[in-house]
Amino acid sequence: MKIVLSILFLSIMICCKDKKLEIKPVDKMIPNTEEVLRNYVKRPKNNDEICKNDIERAQKDLEKYKNIYVTTSCFGCKFLPYEDEILEYAKRQKFKIINYDFSCVVIDGQTQGCYKAFIDLEMEKVHGKNFRKRIEQEAENLMIENIENHDKVLSIYDLEENDKPHFIKEDNLMKQGYLPTIKTGLPLKNAKSNSIFMDVSFIVEKNGKISTFKNENWVNDIKENEKYKSELEKIAKSTILEHYNNWKPGKYKNSVARVENNFRINFE
């Protein structure tokens, strides 16, 4: 689809140059890919089996369920921090939640995404064009309520840069998500090409203190070091609690939130 749009845009630009036409802004000349898909499902090509099968599946599901809200999962798909609240709110509104998986494999002449596009068009006939936006807005409001009243935990990746928790004495290493190397005093053996490190996660609480320390990933290429794993985890935890326990808490739209953060810690 992106290739088709690029060719279309190039053709228009050449035509405009030859005929000395006024060039309009790109966003007015070419609709976004979602709009292209929504129009395409009304008349898919005869040889587009993936799209036609998706539409057939959508029609069958619409016969079974009065209201459908389609969620998507794919590599690179946008993930909203209030996905759980979308499911909760949509169910309250009597929508059947159906997940639609995108494949990362692209086949020439075959179009993915037709199931969701077709369902959305049919739902808009009943609930209005912006029905998904309304559900998402209500879900976001519900998430903010959960942040304020039920201690919902957000990921640091859910937040804008200025809203992420920041260590009060942050340095360049901290900004990159790393702690300085911890000198353990243990007789560790380091591989020539790789260091010993541990990826840890923890929650920055609303008061700026940290809790819920977890070892998420332990990387060590030398078997002799395995016996120190538990001790290194304790050292990492005590070091963070002693020296990195004073944060400006994160927030979501002015609501102070509990936020899961992470570090990579190197050991010597």
C-alpha positions in Angstrom: 0.0 0.0 0.0 2.8 2.4 0.8 4.4 1.7 -2.5 1.2 2.4 -4.3 0.9 5.7 -2.5 4.5 6.7 -3.3 4.0 6.0 -7.0 0.7 7.9 -7.0 2.4 10.9 -5.3 5.3 10.8 -7.8 2.9 10.7 -10.7 0.9 13.6 -9.4 4.1 15.7 -8.8 5.3 15.1 -12.3 1.9 15.9 -13.8 1.8 19.1 -11.7 5.2 20.1 -12.9 4.4 19.6 -16.5 1.1 21.4 -16.4 2.3 24.1 -14.0 -0.5 23.2 -11.6 -0.7 24.6 -8.1 0.8 21.9 -5.7 -1.3 21.4 -2.7 0.0 20.1 0.7 0.6 16.3 0.7 -1.9 15.7 3.5 -4.7 17.1 1.4 -3.7 15.2 -1.8 -3.2 11.8 -0.3 -5.4 10.3 2.5 -3.8 8.4 5.3 -3.4 4.6 4.9 -6.3 3.9 7.3 -8.7 5.9 5.1 -7.4 4.2 1.9 -8.1 0.8 3.5 -11.6 1.8 4.6 -12.4 2.8 1.0 -10.7 -0.2 -0.4 -12.8 -2.8 1.5 -15.9 -1.5 -0.2 -14.5 -2.8 -3.5 -11.5 -5.1 -3.0 -9.7 -6.5 -6.0 -10.9 -9.9 -7.2 -7.5 -11.5 -6.7 -7.0 -10.1 -3.2 -7.8 -13.3 -1.3 -6.5 -12.1 2.1 -8.7 -9.1 2.1 -11.8 -10.9 0.7 -11.4 -13.7 3.3 -11.1 -11.1 6.1 -14.3 -9.4 4.9 -16.1 -12.7 4.8 -15.0 -13.4 8.3 -16.1 -10.0 9.4 -19.6 -10.5 7.9 -20.0 -13.8 9.7 -18.9 -12.2 13.0 -21.4 -9.3 12.5 -24.2 -11.9 12.1 -23.2 -13.3 15.5 -22.5 -10.1 17.5 -24.5 -6.9 17.5 -21.5 -4.7 18.5 -17.8 -5.5 17.9 -14.7 -3.6 19.0 -11.6 -4.8 17.2 -8.2 -4.7 18.9 -5.0 -5.3 16.9 -1.7 -6.9 17.6 1.3 -6.8 15.3 5.0 -5.9 15.2 5.2 -2.1 15.3 1.5 -1.6 16.0 0.8 1.4 18.3 0.1 0.4 21.8 -1.9 2.6 24.1 -1.2 2.7 27.8 -4.9 2.3 28.5 -5.4 -0.9 26.5 -6.8 -2.7 29.5 -9.3 0.1 30.2 -10.4 0.0 26.5 -11.3 -3.7 27.0 -13.0 -2.9 30.3 -15.1 0.0 29.0 -15.9 -1.7 25.7 -17.3 -4.7 27.6 -19.4 -2.4 29.7 -20.9 -1.0 26.6 -21.8 -4.5 25.4 -19.2 -4.7 22.7 -17.7 -8.1 21.7 -13.9 -7.7 21.9 -12.2 -9.5 19.0 -8.4 -9.3 18.4 -7.1 -9.1 14.9 -3.5 -10.3 14.2 -1.4 -8.7 11.5 1.3 -10.8 9.9 4.8 -9.2 9.3 4.8 -11.1 6.0 3.8 -8.9 3.0 2.5 -10.7 -0.1 2.2 -8.7 -3.4 -1.4 -8.0 -4.3 -2.7 -9.1 -0.9 -4.0 -6.6 1.7 -4.0 -7.0 5.4 -6.2 -5.0 7.8 -9.5 -5.5 5.9 -11.2 -7.2 8.9 -10.9 -4.3 11.2 -11.6 -1.7 8.5 -14.8 -3.5 7.5 -16.0 -4.0 11.1 -15.3 -0.3 11.9 -17.3 0.9 8.9 -20.3 -1.2 9.9 -20.1 -0.1 13.6 -19.9 3.6 12.5 -23.3 3.1 10.8 -24.7 2.4 14.2 -22.6 4.3 16.7 -21.3 7.2 14.6 -17.9 7.8 12.8 -16.0 8.6 16.0 -17.2 5.6 18.0 -13.6 4.3 18.5 -12.3 7.7 19.6 -15.1 8.0 22.1 -14.4 4.5 23.6 -10.7 5.4 23.8 -11.4 8.7 25.4 -13.5 7.1 28.1 -10.9 4.4 28.5 -8.2 7.0 29.1 -10.4 8.8 31.7 -10.9 5.4 33.4 -7.1 4.8 33.4 -6.5 8.2 35.0 -9.0 7.3 37.6 -7.1 4.0 38.2 -3.9 5.9 38.5 -5.3 8.3 41.1 -7.4 5.9 43.1 -6.2 2.4 42.5 -2.4 2.7 42.1 -2.2 1.5 38.5 1.4 1.1 37.4 2.5 2.6 34.0 5.6 1.7 32.1 8.2 4.4 31.6 7.6 3.8 27.8 4.0 5.0 28.2 5.1 8.5 29.1 6.4 11.5 27.3 10.0 12.4 28.0 9.1 15.3 30.3 6.6 13.2 32.2 8.9 10.2 33.0 10.3 9.9 36.5 13.8 11.5 36.7 16.5 10.8 39.3 17.2 14.0 41.2 21.0 13.7 40.6 20.7 12.4 37.1 23.8 12.1 34.9 24.4 11.0 31.4 24.6 7.3 32.3 21.3 7.6 34.1 19.7 9.2 31.1 20.7 6.2 29.0 19.2 3.8 31.6 22.5 2.6 33.0 24.0 2.7 36.4 27.8 3.1 36.9 29.6 -0.2 37.1 29.3 -1.7 40.6 32.6 -2.9 42.1 31.5 -5.9 44.1 34.7 -7.1 45.7 33.8 -10.7 44.5 36.4 -12.7 42.5 34.3 -12.5 39.3 35.8 -13.6 36.0 35.1 -11.3 33.1 35.0 -12.6 29.5 37.3 -10.6 27.1 34.4 -9.4 24.9 31.5 -9.3 27.3 30.9 -7.9 30.7 28.7 -9.3 33.5 25.5 -7.4 33.8 21.9 -7.6 35.1 18.8 -5.9 33.8 16.6 -4.9 36.7 13.2 -3.3 37.0 11.6 -1.4 39.8 8.7 0.9 40.5 9.2 4.6 41.1 6.4 5.3 43.6 4.3 8.5 43.8 6.5 9.8 46.6 9.7 9.4 44.5 11.0 6.3 46.4 11.5 3.0 44.6 10.0 -0.5 45.3 9.4 -3.9 43.8 12.9 -4.6 42.7 13.2 -7.4 40.1 16.0 -9.2 38.3 14.6 -9.3 34.7 17.7 -10.6 32.9 21.0 -12.0 34.0 23.9 -12.1 31.4 27.1 -14.0 32.2 29.2 -16.0 29.8 31.4 -17.7 32.4 29.9 -20.6 34.4 32.1 -19.9 37.4 30.2 -16.7 38.0 26.8 -18.4 38.3 27.4 -19.1 42.0 27.4 -15.3 42.7 24.1 -14.6 40.9 22.0 -14.3 44.1 24.6 -12.3 45.9 25.0 -9.9 42.9 21.2 -9.4 42.9 21.3 -8.4 46.5 24.3 -6.1 45.9 22.4 -4.4 43.0 19.3 -4.0 45.1 21.1 -2.5 48.1 23.1 -0.2 45.8 20.0 1.2 44.1 18.1 1.6 47.4 21.1 3.4 49.0 22.2 5.6 46.2 19.4 5.9 43.7 16.3 6.2 45.8 15.3 9.8 45.3 13.2 10.5 42.2 10.9 13.1 40.8 7.9 10.9 40.2 6.3 10.3 36.8 3.0 11.6 35.8 0.3 11.1 33.1 -1.5 14.3 32.1 -0.7 15.9 35.5 -1.7 12.8 37.5 1.2 11.6 39.5 1.7 7.9 38.7 3.5 4.8 39.8 5.9 4.0 37.0 8.0 0.9 36.3 11.5 1.8 35.3 14.6 -0.3 34.4 18.4 -0.3 34.6 21.2 -2.3 33.2 23.9 -2.8 35.9 27.4 -3.9 35.1 29.5 -5.8 37.7 33.2 -6.0 38.4 
